[in-house]
């Protein structure tokens, strides 16, 4: 199921939710919403995770690759919880705790979100 068109409300919400996030994060959200490009979704998630890394730096996109184990890079449960809240708000989806427990990489997160959106959980 295609995503609904990006609205001004969506853009305003993204600007508020992603304020202060690494450069390219907000743009990746817009690109994903407009094209459903999985790589844009991974870039968005990488930027979000990079924001919550305890020692975030300008190389966060290289550090947070699609297949990197989230625990290995040091994302803690509070950071992950915050990110999940933001994902739920950005995409108007709900993430079940039992599903979150199965997510171990950025790729897992992107596949999960894409599946939820494709199923019409918007």
Phi and psi in degrees as a GROMACS rama.xvg file:
@    title "Ramachandran Plot"
@    xaxis  label "Phi"
@    yaxis  label "Psi"
@TYPE xy
-67.2409  150.209  UNK-2
-68.4484  148.686  UNK-3
-65.8689  156.062  UNK-4
-57.4107  146.432  UNK-5
-70.0918  125.194  UNK-6
-105.107  169.874  UNK-7
-61.7933  -36.4527  UNK-8
-62.6539  -40.9989  UNK-9
-60.5089  -44.2977  UNK-10
-64.7288  -43.4026  UNK-11
-63.0646  -41.9159  UNK-12
-63.9903  -43.4654  UNK-13
-63.4288  -41.52  UNK-14
-60.8575  -40.8356  UNK-15
-70.7132  -46.9742  UNK-16
-69.5761  -31.4049  UNK-17
-104.717  11.5957  UNK-18
-62.6463  129.803  UNK-19
87.5718  -4.09049  UNK-20
-77.3613  161.609  UNK-21
-54.3624  149.704  UNK-22
-55.5537  136.345  UNK-23
97.3371  -15.7632  UNK-24
-67.8333  -50.9247  UNK-25
-63.655  -42.6443  UNK-26
-62.1192  -36.5564  UNK-27
-64.7579  -37.1068  UNK-28
-60.7788  -48.8711  UNK-29
-60.9738  -44.0108  UNK-30
-61.67  -44.3984  UNK-31
-63.4681  -44.6519  UNK-32
-61.787  -35.6212  UNK-33
-83.6271  -30.8359  UNK-34
-120.183  -15.1581  UNK-35
59.4392  28.8383  UNK-36
-72.0244  119.54  UNK-37
-61.6794  -34.863  UNK-38
-65.2608  -35.7956  UNK-39
-64.9986  -38.8699  UNK-40
-63.272  -42.9253  UNK-41
-64.095  -37.7082  UNK-42
-64.8605  -42.5411  UNK-43
-58.746  -49.7185  UNK-44
-65.9038  -37.8936  UNK-45
-61.6584  -41.4248  UNK-46
-65.2607  -40.507  UNK-47
-64.6939  -45.4745  UNK-48
-64.6197  -40.9156  UNK-49
-57.4921  -35.5195  UNK-50
-63.6907  -34.8365  UNK-51
-94.5578  -3.04442  UNK-52
-65.0184  138.983  UNK-53
-60.3886  -29.7311  UNK-54
-123.741  53.7339  UNK-55
-59.1854  144.622  UNK-56
-148.228  -178.122  UNK-57
-67.4072  -13.5265  UNK-58
-97.5526  18.6757  UNK-59
-56.74  -35.0885  UNK-60
-66.9318  -31.8343  UNK-61
-77.4765  -36.0599  UNK-62
-68.3462  -42.7317  UNK-63
-94.8416  77.5146  UNK-64
-80.3953  168.093  UNK-65
-60.0787  -33.4881  UNK-66
-105.519  8.61854  UNK-67
-76.574  131.391  UNK-68
-65.2412  128.189  UNK-69
-62.1219  -36.2991  UNK-70
-67.9484  -33.5528  UNK-71
-61.9528  -37.3313  UNK-72
-82.6975  -6.05483  UNK-73
94.3612  16.9169  UNK-74
-72.2582  126.238  UNK-75
-93.5304  172.958  UNK-76
-64.9426  -34.2512  UNK-77
-65.921  -45.5372  UNK-78
-61.5639  -42.2854  UNK-79
-64.7548  -41.4908  UNK-80
-62.7893  -44.7242  UNK-81
-59.9253  -44.613  UNK-82
-62.9184  -41.2584  UNK-83
-62.1156  -42.2283  UNK-84
-58.6625  -41.9322  UNK-85
-68.7458  -40.1111  UNK-86
-60.9126  -44.6742  UNK-87
-59.8109  -41.9547  UNK-88
-69.914  -43.7968  UNK-89
-63.2126  -41.807  UNK-90
-107.024  -0.585554  UNK-91
53.5674  49.2575  UNK-92
-124.073  160.918  UNK-93
-112.958  140.674  UNK-94
-112.683  115.291  UNK-95
-73.5899  142.812  UNK-96
-56.15  -40.1537  UNK-97
-67.5214  -30.3142  UNK-98
-72.853  -40.0755  UNK-99
-61.4024  -34.4251  UNK-100
-64.2201  -22.9421  UNK-101
-87.2722  -11.2722  UNK-102
-84.9206  122.273  UNK-103
-124.883  -13.553  UNK-104
-136.199  166.767  UNK-105
-60.591  -39.7498  UNK-106
-59.5523  -42.6867  UNK-107
-58.5191  -43.4732  UNK-108
-64.2166  -46.1125  UNK-109
-64.6306  -40.974  UNK-110
-62.5699  -43.4549  UNK-111
-61.3754  -48.8682  UNK-112
-63.7076  -46.1453  UNK-113
-59.5524  -42.0082  UNK-114
-62.2676  -45.8154  UNK-115
-60.7727  -42.2758  UNK-116
-68.4323  -40.1531  UNK-117
-64.6186  -31.6721  UNK-118
-77.8781  -5.69572  UNK-119
88.2928  21.4046  UNK-120
-83.8011  60.2615  UNK-121
